[in-house]
Amino acid sequence: MGVSEIWPSGPAWEDPELTLLAARLRAAHERISVLPRQARMRLHRHLLAITDLAKRDQELAARRLAVFLDELDRGVEPE
């Protein structure tokens, strides 16, 4: 029995809010991938912490990601 027979249309537990958060995290990682190495490494660690938080508290992770992206847009180094 192949995987497509077990989950023909994807998992039934898909959460639209969590899917949106994951897409926003991926986009944030893409945005910082073009930065100089030192800044990229620091920001990458920050995003990994937000990603890890999303496993336990998706709402708090979404808020922290919003602040992170806002600071990135304004040219302020996220803390």
Summary of the structure (lengths in Angstrom):
residues: 79
radius of gyration: 15.4
end to end distance: 48.1
largest distance: 51.6
contacts: 178
relative contact order: 0.13
helix: 71%
strand: 0%
